[in-house]
Amino acid sequence: MNTPTPYLSQQPNDDFSLRFSNLLYSVTLGASVDTTLIVPSVAPRFKALIKIKQGSEIWVALNNAATLPVGNTFLSTQSELVNVTLCREVRAGDILHFITATAGTDVSVAFYGLGTNN
């Protein structure tokens, strides 16, 4: 596989000014189904840019099953809400877990390789 598109520290985490990644993945989620993506191993670390359509909601977890919130009380969770865009650092071999309450939710994930200077 090709060398991953580098993530440069001057680039913001909001997706503006990023180059096109050569490590792109997409999926259409089913309702309440934990769906996984293994982080590629062509670099040791990446920025994972996760995007969904405006008005959609998904939850993502790192190396744990993603869960939907329940009830009206705050509970500890391993899942984080994604509402349009989320950028997080991940390592090769990590497993991203995605879940949504709404079937047909499209998710895009772009990985940008981190060099030793980041």
N, C-alpha and C positions, 0 to 999 in steps of 0.2 A: 504494500500500500504506500501511497505517497506520504511525504512529510506533511504533518498537519499545518493548516494555516496558522501562523503565529498570532498570539494575542499580545499587543504592545501596551505597555503600562500607560501610555498617553491616551489610549482609547477609553471612553466612558463606558460604564456598565449598562447604559440605556439603549444600546444597539445603534446609536448614531455614529457614523464614521468607521464602522467595522468593515473589514474586507469580507467578501464572500468566503464562507468556509468550504473546505473540500471534504468535511465530515458532517454531512447533513442526514437527519433521520426524521421520519414523520409517522404518525399513527392516527387512526380514528378510534377513540375510546368507546367502549361499551359502558353502560351504566353500572356502577358499583363493582367493577372488575379491576383488580390490581394488575396493572400491565407494566412490564419491566423493560429496561434498556441497559445493557452492559456498556460501560464507558470503554472506548477503544484503547488498545495498548500500544499505539504508535508513538506515544509520548508519555512521560511519567505523570504529568499534571495538565489539566485543561480548565478553561472557563467554559461552562455549559450555559448556553443562551437558550432558554426555554420560552417559547411563544405560543399563545393561543389567541383565538379570535376575540375581539372586543365583545363584552357581554357574557362571555363564557367563564366558567370557574373550574379549575382542577386543583388537586392537592398532590404534592410531590414529596417523597421521602428518600433519604439516602441510606442504602443498605438495610432498610426495614420496610415492611409492608406499609403502603400508603393507606390511610384511613380517612373517612369522612367524619366531620364533627357531628355530635349528637347532643341533644338536650340544650338547655339554656344556662349551663354552668361551665366555667372555664375548667378544662382538664388538661393535664400534661399530654403532649403528643409528639410524635416523631415527624409529622407531616406539616408542610408549609403551603399556604395558599398561593396560587399563581393566578394573577388577574392581568392578563395581556402579556407581560414580560417579566422574567426572573433570570438573573445571572448569578451563578454560584461556582466556586472552585470545586473541582472533583479530581480524583486520581484514577489512573488506569486501573481497570478491573472493578471499580465501584459499580454498584447496581442502583440505578434510579428507578423508583417505583412511582407510578402515576395512577390516580383514580379520580372519577368524576361522578356526580349524581345524574348527569344528563348524557344519555346515549348520543353518539354522533359528534362528540366534541373532538375537533382536530387539534393535534399537538405537533409542534416542530421543535427539534433540538439541533442546535449547531454547536460543534465543539471547536474551540480555538486552543492550540497548544501553547503552554506556558514554558518559556525558556528559563535558564538559570538566572537571568537578570531580572526576572519579575518577582 
